[in-house]
Amino acid sequence: MSDTPLLSVRDLHVGFKVRNPHASPFAPALTLKAVNGVNFDLMPGETLGIVGESGCGKSTLARALLNLVPAQSGSIRFKGEEMRGAPPPAWQKMRREVQMVFQDPLASLNPRMNIAQIVGEPLRTHEPQLSGAEVLARVRRMLERVGLSSEHLYRYPHEFSGGQCQRIGIARALILEPKLVICDEPVSALDVSIQAQIINLLQQLQREMNLSLLFIAHDLAVVRHVSRRVLVMYLGKVMELAEKHALYETPRHPYTQALRSAVPIADPRLERAKDIQLLQGEIPSPIDPPSGCVFRTRCPHAMDVCAQQVPPLKRLDERCEVACWLYE
């Protein structure tokens, strides 16, 4: 594995202007801080898992990396080139090498296009010099790689199951042979048995095509299976970034510890005996987050300093970084 990051993100901020329906129509709009100072590196061939509760900013982060939503500040470097603020031709070039697999497999496919058109569309966009026969031949080969056959070419998305639709979405993402695939909760809408098939397919294609993956999920057990490192988000900020074995065996941040305790154990005796750490209270509003550490209002170890200062993401050892005043 190379020592140079394929993707490097520094102090990334993404916000949205929203209006309070109970305020005066002349009141200024408020800012919802969806992504608030995120930092990470993704190495070539690596899988980085991103986990957190719903609404923590995972999907917004994924879309900001492709400029599908604009970032207000920070840095996004792909293969050493700064992308934030880059002109449209630079983004067009990047999107040939960075593709996305979406959460809802059926909703992400155009119902008016057949499978040959859906999977071949990236080729027609980025390689217009190819003939129709060449595009069709590459589509056939890619469908076979994801476990479908040529007889599916001229069918429409509604004729397929959820797992088959996700295989089509994966084929569309990989038809250009990208360097990075962003998987935005790609198995959360599928049955458990189908989830395993799709995850195994992604891992197999990653090995064959030397892909890097950003794998977003709210299920720590799924992320543990696919990732080398795991990034834990809460209210738009990074709480912990660690190798998966370190994170699952000795989670450092209180939020990670609570998430880890909720992962079910296959052994019924161990499951009954384990200590589940229930978080108290509701997730604060990202429009008006708590001062200092955003997790302090639900943290069992909150101290005075937690309300006064934002904890930096600090490296504890070569396997773990954590944003928590407990380790100062």
Sequence and secondary structure as in RCSB ss.txt:
>XXXX:A:sequence
MSDTPLLSVRDLHVGFKVRNPHASPFAPALTLKAVNGVNFDLMPGETLGIVGESGCGKSTLARALLNLVPAQSGS
IRFKGEEMRGAPPPAWQKMRREVQMVFQDPLASLNPRMNIAQIVGEPLRTHEPQLSGAEVLARVRRMLERVGLSS
EHLYRYPHEFSGGQCQRIGIARALILEPKLVICDEPVSALDVSIQAQIINLLQQLQREMNLSLLFIAHDLAVVRH
VSRRVLVMYLGKVMELAEKHALYETPRHPYTQALRSAVPIADPRLERAKDIQLLQGEIPSPIDPPSGCVFRTRCP
HAMDVCAQQVPPLKRLDERCEVACWLYE
>XXXX:A:secstr
  SS SEEEEEEEEEEEE  TTS TTS  EEEEEEEEEEEEE TT EEEEE STTSSHHHHHHHHTTSS  SEEE
EEETTEE TT  HHHHHHHHHHEEEE S TTTTS TTS HHHHHHHHHHHH TTS HHHHHHHHHHHHHHTT  G
GGTT  GGGS HHHHHHHHHHHHHTT  SEEEEESTTTTS HHHHHHHHHHHHHHHHHHT EEEEE S HHHHHH
H SEEEEEETTEEEEEEEHHHHHHS  SHHHHHHHHTS  SSHHHHHHS      S    TTS  SSSTTGGG T
T  HHHHHS    EEEETTEEE  GGG 
